Amino acid sequence: MNTDALRDKVAIIGMGCTPFGILQDRSFAAQGLQAVNEALADAGIGKEHIEAAWLGTFEPNLGGSYAAYAGDFVADILDMPGLPVTRVSNYCATGMDAMRNAAIAVASGLYDVALVLGNEKMRDVPSRDSLIRQVVTTGHPIVQKGLSAPGLFGLMARRHMAEFGTTKEDLARVAVKNHYNGARHPKAMFQKEVSLETVVNAPMISEPLGLYDCTPTSDGAAAAILCRAELAPQLTDEYILIEAIGMATVTGGRYGRAAESLIGFEATQLAGQQAYKAAGITDPLTAVDFAEVHDCFTITEILNYEDLGLTAKGQGAQFIRDGRSALEGDFPVNPSGGLKCFGHPIGASGVRMTYVIYEQLLQRAGATQVPVHRNGRGLVHNLGGPGSVCVVGLYHLP
């Protein structure tokens, strides 16, 4: 791996993000265009600057949008016939993989300016047509009959409890923290604080995971304008640089080797190691200021602390108990409220998390702003499969 191929060669000069939630008042195309227009306005450039685009969309069936099967709708909504557009679909890591591919193209010199759009509609269908239903009916005839994502992550929570003494209250602390943050973010789906007691006593989904331990489904879109780093100062006064993007895919079947230990994800560990090596980081806890991580369930955030090297294996629960990942902690995690409060429109999540890092680094995060001090560096972690594919990105100020 050429660790210098991407480092500081690509800038993000503008980003946009719709509110996340149940957006039944707007179409797939309308919410995508809203995010793109906001990104263009933020960058202060016109659409004519865009030379290529990448669309991250995982499952078009959920939104009933035929256009989402390919990237051509991006050219349509921008009224830019001839624009090369690539659609990316890679489980829940779709959004960050779209960012990765666009960044590689810009770093190579093929394009000067590129657009990334993460876009997904998940709330326009009834539960019988949901993603879980599609997985069960189209997946493995034995393994995927009855084993849902909450079921798998529930098993991981039980294993972590048995191995390391993690408690249901520790899981609840993650939800309480993220709801506290989400209550302060104007684009979050859930803008309401919850108590530890409420989370612990919530209806059970898949033991020990209750209602507040699970990320909701939602609609949403986020967009980014990328350009060659040397062009950024000519186009805008405020921008951030892409320092590194690591990506790993772990084989062995959807519910196979990806999570066989039940106490961590190899894909996260490998993607994180790639990103750290490319950025010259040996200790992420001291080299990075804050992170947006893939908290599809509360146990996942605790596992992420460990897999990303923020704490030793088995110490993730202590990390949340000590308040280290809180908005006021020494290493804030999910200052936006995370997937827990934004929901998880699959193709949009990774780009949305990058939007949060972008706003934080540029000191635009308002009530959720955290200190940017050590190196002006933020981390994005996007996990999918569940657990079979992961993308980790590092971003910093110029």
VOZAKOL-707738 format. One line per field, with one value per residue (C-alpha): residue in one letter; z, y, x. Coordinates in Angstrom, 2 decimals. Each point is the difference from the previous one (the first is absolute). Last residue first. Example, Ala and Ser with C-alpha at 12.3 -4.5 7.8 and 13.67 -1.06 7.14 Angstrom:
<recs>
type = [s:a]
Z = [7.14:0.66]
Y = [-1.06:-3.44]
X = [13.67:-1.37]
</recs>
This chain:
<recs>
type = [p:l:h:y:l:g:v:v:c:v:s:g:p:g:g:l:n:h:v:l:g:r:g:n:r:h:v:p:v:q:t:a:g:a:r:q:l:l:q:e:y:i:v:y:t:m:r:v:g:s:a:g:i:p:h:g:f:c:k:l:g:g:s:p:n:v:p:f:d:g:e:l:a:s:r:g:d:r:i:f:q:a:g:q:g:k:a:t:l:g:l:d:e:y:n:l:i:e:t:i:t:f:c:d:h:v:e:a:f:d:v:a:t:l:p:d:t:i:g:a:a:k:y:a:q:q:g:a:l:q:t:a:e:f:g:i:l:s:e:a:a:r:g:y:r:g:g:t:v:t:a:m:g:i:a:e:i:l:i:y:e:d:t:l:q:p:a:l:e:a:r:c:l:i:a:a:a:a:g:d:s:t:p:t:c:d:y:l:g:l:p:e:s:i:m:p:a:n:v:v:t:e:l:s:v:e:k:q:f:m:a:k:p:h:r:a:g:n:y:h:n:k:v:a:v:r:a:l:d:e:k:t:t:g:f:e:a:m:h:r:r:a:m:l:g:f:l:g:p:a:s:l:g:k:q:v:i:p:h:g:t:t:v:v:q:r:i:l:s:d:r:s:p:v:d:r:m:k:e:n:g:l:v:l:a:v:d:y:l:g:s:a:v:a:i:a:a:n:r:m:a:d:m:g:t:a:c:y:n:s:v:r:t:v:p:l:g:p:m:d:l:i:d:a:v:f:d:g:a:y:a:a:y:s:g:g:l:n:p:e:f:t:g:l:w:a:a:e:i:h:e:k:g:i:g:a:d:a:l:a:e:n:v:a:q:l:g:q:a:a:f:s:r:d:q:l:i:g:f:p:t:c:g:m:g:i:i:a:v:k:d:r:l:a:d:t:n:m]
Z = [6.46:2.56:0.38:-1.20:0.71:-1.58:1.05:-2.36:1.15:-1.61:1.50:3.31:-0.76:-2.99:0.74:2.05:-0.55:2.24:-0.40:1.80:0.74:0.10:1.05:1.36:3.76:0.25:-1.41:3.01:-0.52:-1.66:0.63:0.78:-3.17:-2.30:-2.19:1.37:-3.40:1.44:1.51:-3.18:-2.07:2.60:-0.03:-3.81:0.03:2.14:-2.54:-2.82:1.86:0.85:-3.41:-1.67:2.97:1.12:3.61:2.71:0.97:3.77:0.47:-3.26:1.87:2.47:-1.79:2.45:-1.00:2.07:2.04:1.09:3.15:1.12:-0.20:-2.83:1.65:-1.21:3.14:2.37:2.32:-0.42:-3.81:-0.02:2.72:-2.32:-2.76:2.21:-1.22:-2.78:0.80:-0.58:-2.86:-2.29:-2.67:0.89:3.69:-0.25:-2.88:2.23:2.38:-2.95:-1.29:3.36:-0.27:-3.34:-3.51:1.60:-3.04:1.20:-0.17:1.64:2.05:0.45:-1.57:0.76:3.74:-0.12:-3.48:1.30:-2.76:-2.71:-3.17:-2.03:-2.40:2.91:1.97:-2.99:-0.66:3.70:0.18:-3.04:1.50:3.47:-1.41:-2.36:2.83:1.96:3.73:2.87:-1.86:-1.03:-3.21:-1.04:-3.54:-0.08:-0.77:0.19:-3.56:-1.22:0.55:-1.29:1.82:-2.06:0.98:-0.85:1.28:-0.97:0.77:0.42:-1.78:0.35:1.35:-1.53:0.70:-2.19:-3.25:-3.66:-0.43:3.42:-1.00:-3.27:1.57:1.85:-3.12:0.44:1.88:0.39:2.54:0.27:2.63:-0.34:2.35:0.79:3.23:1.62:3.75:1.82:2.83:3.66:0.73:-0.78:2.09:-0.70:2.61:-1.42:-3.50:-0.18:3.68:0.96:1.91:3.67:-0.39:-2.41:2.16:3.16:-1.64:-0.94:-3.50:-1.74:-3.05:-3.47:-1.89:-3.78:0.26:-2.23:2.70:2.25:3.72:0.89:-1.99:2.49:3.07:-2.02:-0.75:3.64:1.28:-2.69:0.85:3.72:-0.67:-1.24:3.25:1.99:-1.75:1.48:-1.27:2.20:-2.49:-1.51:0.97:-0.71:-3.26:-1.02:0.89:-2.03:-2.97:0.13:0.02:-2.97:-1.92:0.99:-0.62:-3.51:-0.67:0.35:-0.46:-3.33:-1.13:0.68:-1.57:-3.49:-0.29:-1.09:-2.19:2.30:3.31:-1.37:-1.78:3.18:1.99:-2.65:0.29:-2.26:2.79:2.13:-2.34:-2.64:-0.34:3.09:-1.47:-2.56:-0.55:-1.34:0.33:-2.62:-0.86:-2.50:-1.77:-0.87:-1.68:-1.64:-1.26:2.14:1.95:3.20:-1.55:-0.99:3.35:1.86:-2.03:0.81:3.72:0.30:-1.68:2.41:2.85:-1.04:-0.78:3.33:0.98:-2.75:-2.91:-2.79:-2.13:-3.04:-2.43:-1.83:-3.06:-0.96:-3.63:0.58:2.85:0.99:3.67:0.76:-3.15:0.49:3.49:-1.46:-2.14:2.99:-0.31:1.94:1.67:-3.01:0.59:3.28:2.17:3.07:1.51:-3.41:-0.58:2.49:0.66:-1.48:-0.17:-3.14:-1.38:-2.25:-2.74:-1.41:2.34:-0.64:-2.08:3.15:1.21:2.79:3.43:1.79:2.44:-2.85:-1.87:3.10:0.68:-3.61:0.23:3.23:-1.33:-3.30:1.85:2.02:-3.17:-1.96:2.67:0.28:2.62:2.45:1.21:1.75:3.12:1.65:-0.90:-0.69:-3.31:-0.19:-2.01:-0.34:-1.62:-0.60:0.88:-0.98:-1.70:-0.22:3.76:0.13:-2.93:-1.66:2.96:1.73:-3.14:1.01]
Y = [22.56:-1.28:-3.71:-3.06:-3.70:-2.60:-3.56:-2.32:-3.37:-3.17:-3.34:1.31:-0.05:0.13:3.57:2.32:3.71:1.67:3.71:1.61:3.64:1.91:3.57:-1.33:0.46:2.65:-0.14:0.31:-1.34:1.80:-1.59:3.26:1.64:-2.37:2.64:-0.13:-0.96:-3.30:-0.70:0.77:-2.27:-2.79:0.19:0.01:-3.08:-1.73:0.97:-1.43:-3.31:-0.03:0.80:-3.40:-1.71:2.37:-0.67:1.96:3.45:-0.51:-3.45:0.37:2.47:2.63:2.73:-0.12:-3.66:-0.70:2.75:-0.84:1.97:0.19:3.00:-1.46:-3.38:-2.63:0.18:-0.11:-2.47:-2.52:0.30:-0.95:-2.61:-1.78:-0.03:-1.59:-3.60:0.42:2.95:3.58:2.47:-2.64:0.11:-3.52:0.87:3.20:-1.61:-2.88:2.51:1.74:-3.33:-0.91:3.05:-1.19:1.43:2.18:0.52:2.52:3.77:0.85:2.62:1.66:-2.57:-0.40:-0.75:-2.80:-1.00:-1.13:-1.02:2.41:0.51:0.98:-2.97:-2.32:1.27:-0.46:-3.55:-0.93:1.33:-2.02:-3.15:0.40:0.96:-3.00:-2.31:0.88:-0.57:-2.16:-2.50:-1.93:-1.13:3.49:0.37:-3.69:-1.04:2.00:1.34:-2.62:-0.65:3.04:3.10:3.19:2.81:3.71:2.70:3.65:2.50:3.72:1.43:3.75:2.59:3.18:3.65:2.96:-1.43:-0.64:1.15:-1.33:-3.44:-0.38:-1.39:-2.62:-1.47:0.24:-1.65:1.33:-1.99:-1.06:-1.33:-1.62:-1.24:-2.46:-1.99:-3.41:0.01:-0.91:-2.49:0.27:2.26:-2.77:-2.62:-2.08:-2.71:-1.87:0.68:2.74:0.45:2.84:2.78:-0.44:0.56:2.90:1.82:-0.51:1.43:3.09:1.22:3.31:0.96:1.17:-3.24:0.27:2.20:3.07:2.70:-1.72:0.74:-2.83:-2.22:0.56:-0.97:-2.85:-1.23:0.08:-1.71:-2.68:-0.73:-0.04:-2.59:-2.48:0.49:-0.43:-3.34:-1.06:-0.76:-2.56:-0.76:-3.44:-0.66:3.54:0.11:-3.31:1.26:3.17:-1.99:-2.23:3.10:1.26:-3.12:0.10:3.73:-0.61:-2.81:-3.72:-1.58:-1.66:1.44:-3.04:-2.50:1.11:2.56:3.36:1.09:-0.40:0.82:2.87:1.47:-0.13:1.70:2.74:0.78:-1.12:-1.51:3.03:2.31:2.01:3.71:0.02:-1.22:2.64:0.28:2.51:0.46:2.46:0.56:2.69:0.44:2.85:-0.19:-3.38:-2.68:1.35:-3.22:1.80:0.92:-3.59:-1.36:2.53:-0.98:-3.68:0.64:2.27:-2.65:-2.56:2.33:0.06:-3.71:-1.25:-1.27:-2.61:0.86:1.67:2.65:1.69:1.70:3.24:1.40:3.28:-0.24:1.75:2.55:0.98:-0.30:-2.21:-2.01:-0.45:-1.31:-2.23:-1.71:-1.62:-3.36:-2.05:3.21:1.01:-2.91:1.62:-2.02:1.33:-3.37:-1.55:2.36:-1.89:1.20:3.48:1.87:2.13:1.09:3.04:1.32:3.35:2.36:3.63:0.61:-0.59:3.46:0.81:1.59:-3.17:0.36:0.81:-3.10:-2.15:1.40:-0.63:-3.59:-0.71:1.43:-1.85:-3.31:0.76:0.85:-3.02:-2.50:1.78:2.47:0.22:-3.55:1.17:-2.17:1.06:1.62:3.74:0.49:0.31:2.14:0.20:2.27:0.27:-3.53:-0.17:-2.77:-0.51:0.09:-3.70:-1.89:-1.83:0.46:-3.28:-2.03:-3.38]
X = [-4.42:-2.54:-0.38:-1.90:0.53:-2.28:-0.80:-1.91:-1.33:-1.31:-1.04:-1.32:-3.68:0.55:0.88:2.20:0.70:2.60:0.75:2.95:0.81:3.29:0.84:3.28:-0.28:-2.71:-3.48:-2.28:-3.53:-2.89:-3.42:-1.81:1.33:1.88:1.61:3.55:1.50:1.23:-3.42:-1.94:2.24:-0.15:-3.82:-0.11:2.27:-2.62:-2.65:2.11:0.27:-3.70:-1.49:0.11:-1.63:-2.70:1.03:-1.74:1.19:-0.29:1.54:1.91:2.15:-1.18:1.95:2.91:0.41:3.10:1.66:3.57:0.96:-3.62:-2.37:-2.09:0.37:2.49:2.19:-2.96:1.73:-2.82:0.28:3.70:-0.58:-2.42:2.60:2.66:-0.36:2.52:2.26:-1.12:-0.14:1.47:-2.71:-1.16:-0.34:-2.01:-1.92:-1.10:-1.61:-1.66:-1.28:-1.52:-2.27:-1.32:0.49:2.69:2.23:2.54:0.38:3.28:1.85:3.41:2.33:3.73:-0.24:-2.58:1.16:3.42:2.43:-1.14:2.07:-3.06:0.26:0.77:-3.01:-2.33:1.18:-0.20:-3.55:-1.06:1.54:-1.56:-3.37:-0.03:1.06:-3.12:-0.19:-1.20:-2.21:3.12:-1.68:-1.09:1.28:0.95:-3.55:-3.24:0.06:2.42:3.69:1.81:1.19:0.04:2.33:0.21:2.32:-0.40:2.75:0.68:-3.02:0.45:-2.41:-1.41:-0.70:0.98:-1.35:0.80:3.60:1.00:-1.37:1.91:3.18:-2.04:-1.58:-3.75:-2.84:-3.56:-2.00:-3.63:-2.39:-3.42:-2.70:-2.75:-0.20:0.32:0.48:3.24:-0.39:0.96:-2.96:-2.52:1.74:3.09:0.67:-1.87:-1.29:-2.63:-0.96:-2.33:1.79:0.93:3.77:-0.48:-2.56:2.06:3.10:-1.97:-0.81:0.71:-2.04:0.90:-0.63:0.29:3.08:0.35:-0.09:2.58:-0.37:-2.39:2.33:2.80:-2.06:-1.49:3.52:1.05:-3.16:0.26:3.65:-0.80:-2.70:2.58:1.92:-3.23:-0.53:3.30:3.51:1.74:2.76:-0.56:-3.63:-1.17:1.92:-1.60:-3.49:0.54:1.27:-3.08:-2.20:1.98:-0.96:-3.66:-0.35:1.45:-2.47:0.54:-3.41:0.46:3.31:2.15:-2.38:-1.07:2.84:-1.38:-2.91:-2.99:1.71:2.06:-3.02:-2.09:2.75:0.26:-3.70:-2.83:-2.08:0.88:-1.90:1.91:0.81:2.19:3.29:0.99:3.75:2.52:3.75:1.20:3.67:0.92:3.34:2.37:3.42:-0.48:2.40:2.83:0.42:-0.98:-3.36:-0.78:1.16:-2.14:-3.08:0.56:0.47:-3.02:-2.17:1.48:-0.91:-3.65:-0.29:1.40:-3.47:0.15:2.28:-1.96:1.73:-1.58:2.36:-0.85:1.78:-1.73:-1.16:-3.29:0.26:-3.52:1.01:-3.00:0.68:3.75:-0.73:-2.76:2.62:1.65:-1.68:-2.54:-1.17:-2.09:-2.39:-1.02:-2.36:1.75:0.77:0.59:2.94:2.20:3.55:0.36:3.32:0.17:3.38:0.37:2.26:1.20:-1.84:1.03:-3.14:-2.05:0.91:2.43:-0.22:1.00:-2.90:-2.36:1.13:-0.44:-3.48:-1.00:1.24:-1.89:-3.27:0.47:0.19:-3.12:-1.90:1.23:-1.04:-3.32:-1.16:-2.89:0.61:3.13:-0.13:3.24:3.30:0.22:1.75:3.78:2.39:3.75:2.56:3.75:1.10:3.66:1.97:3.78:0.57:0.89:-1.47:2.90:2.36:-0.85:0.65:-1.41]
</recs>
